[in-house]
Amino acid sequence: MTLDPAMLYGKRLRLLVTGAGGMLGRAVVEAARQRGHDVFAATRAELDVTAEAAVRAAMLEWRPDAVVNCAAYTDVDGAERDRAAADAVNHLAAGRVADAAAEVGARIVHVSTDYVFDGSKREPWVESDPVAPLGVYGETKLAGERLVAAANPAHVIARTAWLFGTGGRNFVDTMLALGAERDEVSVVTDQIGCPTWTGHLASALVELAERPQATGIHHLAGAGQCSWNELALEIFERAGIDCRVLPATSDQFVRPARRPAYSVLGSERRDRIVLPPWQRGLAQYLAARVAVS
Ligand SMILES: NC(=O)c1ccc[n+]([C@@H]2O[C@H](COP(=O)([O-])OP(=O)(O)OC[C@H]3O[C@@H](n4cnc5c(N)ncnc54)[C@H](OP(=O)(O)O)[C@@H]3O)[C@@H](O)[C@H]2O)c1
């Protein structure tokens, strides 16, 4: 169903979505079009956010009311080897996109991550909690948050976590592939987070773009929490796959970047948007996969 935003907010928006070819970007484009907005879906090939002149030209040509910045360097382990590449997109380019948006009077909804936290709490992280990234990816995303906030007063920083959805590498697809060829898999029990379907997140991001007064940091992730091990169990059960899920710990899978042990996102905001439970997001994603196969 296509909603008429004019009925809800009095305005059909012109939205620029960067990183529109990515897993989240394509969901944002779809959600925004479903809500009746005019969307300029800029993939990396169409708009490289590190190219400052191109970013400014796109803003001047398109004149968006709001920008949803989904462009990012998302290879968490790769960032440990190539800080400059991660920094160029997640930090410097994010700031320039926000600045160029401000020049044409556009708000910016910038997507960030649970990896700005060190995972040391045992209850959900809220927006004002102290940040302390464990790795380069989180550091560059945090630097980006700060630059965006400084460059454009009309900013929303939307921190999210553990994404799965169509058109990107994600844990759900990996487990479905492994479950089809193996009798058992070992999955860590000592990392807890909020699995989040890009479809649910995308609707919330568009809603934030629609709110003229929305500003500051917003935590947006699937409601509830689980370990990767529990998520794997739920995937196999819902998909009807007969594959045992064995418990493992993170020290059995040494990777270049450390991950936070507990990165569940909560919100202390009165104007918070609560996403549906992660199990519902998983069910919707699995149904969408079946529908296209
Ligand atoms: N995935 C998660 O679990 C997760 C968790 C928390 C937060 N996030 C955040 O969510 C946002 C979206 O991530 P995602 O999962 O959708 O990742 P993704 O699928 O990797 O999407 C990122 C997109 O940005 C594009 N991009 C990279 N460099 C660019 C550049 N210089 N100019 C323009 N576009 C560029 C990528 O293009 P190429 O594919 O061509 O490189 C890709 O299409 C990011 O801000 C990420 O930090 C993700």
The ligand as a MOL file (V3000), in Angstrom:
LIG
                    3D

  0  0  0     0  0            999 V3000
M  V30 BEGIN CTAB
M  V30 COUNTS 48 52 0 0 0
M  V30 BEGIN ATOM
M  V30 1 N 25.3020 -4.5160 8.2200 0
M  V30 2 C 25.2040 -4.3600 9.5400 0
M  V30 3 O 25.0690 -5.3340 10.2920 0
M  V30 4 C 25.2220 -2.9790 10.1310 0
M  V30 5 C 25.1520 -2.8500 11.5360 0
M  V30 6 C 25.1490 -1.5700 12.0840 0
M  V30 7 C 25.2230 -0.4490 11.2740 0
M  V30 8 N 25.3130 -0.6120 9.9260 0 CHG=1
M  V30 9 C 25.3740 0.5950 9.1060 0
M  V30 10 O 24.2970 0.5650 8.1930 0
M  V30 11 C 24.6560 1.3100 7.0220 0
M  V30 12 C 24.3420 0.4870 5.7830 0
M  V30 13 O 25.1090 -0.6850 5.7990 0
M  V30 14 P 24.7640 -1.9730 4.9300 0
M  V30 15 O 24.6720 -3.1100 5.8490 0
M  V30 16 O 23.6470 -1.6580 4.0020 0 CHG=-1
M  V30 17 O 26.1420 -2.1230 4.1310 0
M  V30 18 P 26.4250 -2.3260 2.5720 0
M  V30 19 O 25.4800 -3.3400 2.0150 0
M  V30 20 O 27.8990 -2.5740 2.5070 0
M  V30 21 O 26.0560 -0.9280 1.9530 0
M  V30 22 C 26.9320 0.1660 1.9560 0
M  V30 23 C 26.8440 0.7970 0.5850 0
M  V30 24 O 27.6900 1.9460 0.5620 0
M  V30 25 C 28.3600 1.9280 -0.6760 0
M  V30 26 N 29.5750 2.7190 -0.6600 0
M  V30 27 C 30.8020 2.3830 -0.1980 0
M  V30 28 N 31.6690 3.3710 -0.4460 0
M  V30 29 C 30.9820 4.3490 -1.0960 0
M  V30 30 C 31.3280 5.6010 -1.6320 0
M  V30 31 N 32.5730 6.0670 -1.5610 0
M  V30 32 N 30.3600 6.3440 -2.2260 0
M  V30 33 C 29.0900 5.8820 -2.3160 0
M  V30 34 N 28.7000 4.6970 -1.8350 0
M  V30 35 C 29.6420 3.9290 -1.2190 0
M  V30 36 C 28.6350 0.4680 -0.9420 0
M  V30 37 O 28.9480 0.2650 -2.3080 0
M  V30 38 P 29.9150 -0.9710 -2.6990 0
M  V30 39 O 29.1490 -2.2180 -2.3760 0
M  V30 40 O 30.1230 -0.7600 -4.1620 0
M  V30 41 O 31.1560 -0.8240 -1.8740 0
M  V30 42 C 27.3140 -0.1420 -0.5370 0
M  V30 43 O 26.3980 -0.1070 -1.6110 0
M  V30 44 C 26.1240 1.6740 7.1910 0
M  V30 45 O 26.2110 2.9900 7.6780 0
M  V30 46 C 26.6180 0.7070 8.2550 0
M  V30 47 O 27.7060 1.2550 8.9630 0
M  V30 48 C 25.3140 -1.8390 9.3240 0
M  V30 END ATOM
M  V30 BEGIN BOND
M  V30 1 1 1 2
M  V30 2 2 2 3
M  V30 3 1 2 4
M  V30 4 1 4 5
M  V30 5 2 4 48
M  V30 6 2 5 6
M  V30 7 1 6 7
M  V30 8 2 7 8
M  V30 9 1 8 9
M  V30 10 1 8 48
M  V30 11 1 9 10
M  V30 12 1 9 46
M  V30 13 1 10 11
M  V30 14 1 11 12
M  V30 15 1 11 44
M  V30 16 1 12 13
M  V30 17 1 13 14
M  V30 18 2 14 15
M  V30 19 1 14 16
M  V30 20 1 14 17
M  V30 21 1 17 18
M  V30 22 2 18 19
M  V30 23 1 18 20
M  V30 24 1 18 21
M  V30 25 1 21 22
M  V30 26 1 22 23
M  V30 27 1 23 24
M  V30 28 1 23 42
M  V30 29 1 24 25
M  V30 30 1 25 26
M  V30 31 1 25 36
M  V30 32 1 26 27
M  V30 33 1 26 35
M  V30 34 2 27 28
M  V30 35 1 28 29
M  V30 36 1 29 30
M  V30 37 2 29 35
M  V30 38 1 30 31
M  V30 39 2 30 32
M  V30 40 1 32 33
M  V30 41 2 33 34
M  V30 42 1 34 35
M  V30 43 1 36 37
M  V30 44 1 36 42
M  V30 45 1 37 38
M  V30 46 2 38 39
M  V30 47 1 38 40
M  V30 48 1 38 41
M  V30 49 1 42 43
M  V30 50 1 44 45
M  V30 51 1 44 46
M  V30 52 1 46 47
M  V30 END BOND
M  V30 END CTAB
M  END
